[in-house]
Amino acid sequence: MTAATVFERFRALHHGPEPLVLPNAWDHASAAVLAAAGFAAVGTTSLGVAAAAGKPDAAGATRAETLALARRIAHLDVPVTVDIEDGFGGSPAEVAELSGSLAAMGIAGVNVEDGRGDRLADPAEQGKLIRAIKDSAPDLFVNARTDPFWLDMPDALTEAVRRARIYADAGADGVFVPGATAGRDLEALATAAGVPLNVLVQPGVPPSRLAEAGVRRISFGSLLFRAALGAVTGTALAVAAGGHPVAGAPSYEEVQRLAGPDAMAAPWQGAGTL
């Protein structure tokens, strides 16, 4: 599949009858199992990728890990979008080069944020970064994240609207506003941006209700990674106390199949393998 084809396929998912529900993975197995579960596309979570590598999130420390993961999951049968934090601290030219490499692998999109720790990047400079990405990789869906709500700014809506417009004008294909939850805020953002609005999943709020407010993409962020850590701890403690594993855990064979047909052709590791 060409870069243009996977980009068009991914972009179309933002304009369907229902919002794109996008789960976020942190390694090959989590991405493959989500694709196998029937999700139309898969993203990555920067927190999951960083924590799995023993590194902090949003510190520009996981460029190599992110590229390696992208290379491993680009072959999946669904479009894949990759979280590149703020571009890992690179200049617009360096981030453009990174984005071009991802597009060449067959990655459908990137998520790039304007948060810089406890502050926001200059919106004009962030606009230049977005334009550099699109110039380098026109067939890459650029989801521009803006963090006024995430940072709990007093005029979060006004600032998010301003930045959404700047980023869309710079060529962003969508805008991501984590932390925005109120219906009126979402409606204002969706109207102002003029491109698909992405928000975080809201437990207990069905996608249809978010769709009514104009949301076109719903991401899980780091939720699944954090839930997995909770399941690991809970299962270990339960079994250590004489209980049983959590129901629904995939079998050894099922996990092997996630690696593809070559893995199933490998020598069996023994009947006692868990």
N, C-alpha and C positions, 0 to 999 in steps of 0.2 A: 504494500500500500504506500502510495506516495505521500510526501508531507502535505501537499495540497489536499489530497483526499481525506487524510485523517483530520486535518484542520477543519475542513468543511463538515465532516461527520460530527465532530465535537461541537462546532459552532451551531449546527442545526439542533443539537440537544438543548440549547438554551432558548429555542424558539418553538418548542413543542407545546402540546396542549396542557402539560403539567410541568412544574419546575424540575430541573435536573437535580436528583438527589445523589450527591457525590460523597461516597465514603473515602476516608483518607488512610492510606497504608504506610508502613514504615520499613518493610522489607519485601523480598520476593514472595514469600509464602502468604503474607497478609494481602498483598495485591492480587495474587493469583486466586486466593479463596474468595475474595470479594467479586472478582470478575466471574468466577464459576458460579457464584450465588445469583448471578443475573443482573448485577448493577450495570447500567449502560456505559459508565465511565468510572475511572478510579483516579484519585489524586494522591499526593503524598503529604505527610505531616512533618513539618520541620522539627517539631519537638520530638516526635517519635524517632526520626532519623538520627537526631543529635543524641538523645538519651541512649539509644541502642548502641551508639559508638562511644558512650561515656564522655560526651562533650555537652556544653551548654547550648541551649537554643538561642537564636537571634544574635549570635556572637561572630558570625562570619567564619565559623570554624569547620564547617562540614561541606565545603565545596566538593572535595574529592569523594566523600561518601554519597553525596547527592548525585553526582555524575555516575558513579558506579551503580547505584540503585536504578537510575534512569535507564542505563544500558541493559540491566537485567530484566526490566519489566516492559520495555518498549515493544516487545514481541507479543504482548497479550492481545487478545482479540477485541479488546475495547480501547477507546482512546484513553491516554494517560496524560495527566497534567502534573507538573512538578513544582513544588514550593521552593523558590530560590531565595527566601528571606528578602533582604534588601539588595540582592545581587552579590552577597558575600563581601560587601565592602569595596567592590571593584568600581572603577571608573565606568562611565557610559560605554566606552569602547570595549572594555573588558567584559562587561555584562552582556553586551551585544554579541561578542565572540562566544561566550558561554551559551547564550540562547540559540545562536546558530548551530552550535554543536548538538544541542538537545533536539532541535528540529531535524537535523540530519540523521539522528538516531531513530526518528519516527515518533518523538514525543509530540503531543497535540497542543500543549499549552504550558504556560508558566504562571505562577502566582508571585507577584513582586510587591513588596510593602514599603510604605513611606515612614513607618515607625523606626526611630533611631534611639532605642532605649526608652528613656522617659520623655522624649521630645519627638517632634515630627520633622521630616526633611523639608527643605524649602520646596514649595509646590512647583515652582518654575523649573528647578533643577530636577525634580522627580519627573516632570513632564519631558525633559530632555532625555532622561534615562529610558522612559517608555518609548519615545520616538526612536532612540537608537536601537532598541530591541526590535521594533517593527521594521525598521529599515534593514536590519540584518536578517530577520526571519519573518517575512510577511505572512508566511503560512504557520504561524504560531499564535495561539489564542492567548493574549496578554490580559490577565485578570489583575487589575490594579487595586491593591488593598490600601485602604486609608484608615488610620487609627484614632480619630478624635474620640469616638465612643469608647474604644479600648482603653484609652488613657484618661477617661472620665473628665474630658475638658468641659468647662462651663457652657460654652457655646458649641457643643459637639455637632449638632445638626447643621448649623450654619457653616461651620468649617468643613464638614464632610461634603455638603452640597457643593461648596466652592471647589474643593479638590476633585470631586468626581467629575465636574465639568472640565476642569483643566486636563485631567488625565484622559478623558474621552476625546477631547480635542487633540491630544497628543497622539492618539491612535489606539488607546486601550480598547479591547474588545468587550470588556466587562469591568465592573467595579465591585469590590468586596469590602463590606463595612461590618467587621466583627463588632459585636456589642450592641448594635442597633436592634431593638426588639419591638418598640412601640409601633402600632399600626400606622399612625400618622407620620411618624418619622420615615418608615419604610416607603410609604406612598410618595412623600416628598423626594426621597432619594431616587426612587425609580423614575419619577417624572423628570427630575433635574438631570440625571446622568445621560439619558438617551441611549444607553447601552444596558445589557442585562445586569440586574442587581443580584449580587451574591451575599447571603448572610449565613451565619452559623445555625445549625439545627437547634431547635428549641424544644426540649423534651415536653411532651404533652400538647404541642401545637402541631396539628397536621399540616402537611405541605399545601393542602388546598386553601387553608386560611392565609398562609404566607403568599400564595399565588394571588389571592384577592387584593393584597396590598402591593402587588407588582413585582414580587420576588421571582426570579427566573432560575436561580441556582441555590441549593441548600447544601452546605458543606458540614462534615462532621468535625473538622479540625483535629485536635488531638484526642477526642473523646474515646475512640476505639482503642487507641494505644493505652490510655489510662485505664480503660475497662479491662483490657487484657492483663495489665499488671495486677489489677485487683483480683481477677480470676486466678492468676498464678498463685498469689498469696493465699487466697481463700481455699483453693484446692489443696495446696501443700499442707496448710494447717489442718484441714478437715481429715485428710488421709493420715497425717501424723498422729491425729487424735483417735484413730481407729475407725474413721468414717469412710465414705465412698467418694470417688471423683465426681466432679460436676457432670451432670447429665449433658449429653450433646457434644462432648469432645470428639473431634474427628479421629478416626482410626489411623494406625501407622500407614496402612495402604493408601488411605485417602490423602494423607499429607504427601506421601511419595509421589502420587499422581500429579500434585500441584507443580512439580518440577518438570513435568513433560514426559513424553514416551521414553526418552533415553533413561530416565531414572528407574522406570519399571523394568527395564532390561538389565539393570545392574544385579549382581549376585545378591540373593536373599541373605539378610544379616542374622537369621536365626529365628526360630519360632518364638523365642522368649523376648524378642525385641519389643519395646514399648514405644 
